[in-house]
């Protein structure tokens, strides 16, 4: 089972939100647009639990996220997304996913509930796909 269907649903939701923001906020200030972008485009439901998906599916979500920001700011399609995110003080999808993974991982590690503690200490969790995805998102491994 993969998380592709969930990512596709989130992409569709994000497209609807982005189109609504673009339509309703054409005369808003840049600051208001960025605040609306933060409040409506940062929450990607259950993204910290995605562990098995096609890279192409996640890339479509990233392209959608980048496109919404560019359309809100009326930037050309060929302009740099990373520069637009940096100049406007908003997080990219990769940063949002890292924050979500860190937050959930921290909460799982702090819980003292006996069931969560036993799951957390099991080899299925320690070596499982979610833990591996979290480690991949949160840590950069230098090889060589």
Secondary structure, 3 states (H helix, E strand, C coil): CCCHHHHHHHHHHHHHHHHHHHHHCCCCCHHHHHHHHHHHHCCCCCHHHCCCCCHHHHHHHHHHHHHHHHHHHCCCCCCCHHHHHHHHCCCCHHHHHHHHHHHHHHHHHHCCCHHHHHHHHCHHHHCCHHHHHHHHHHCCCCCC
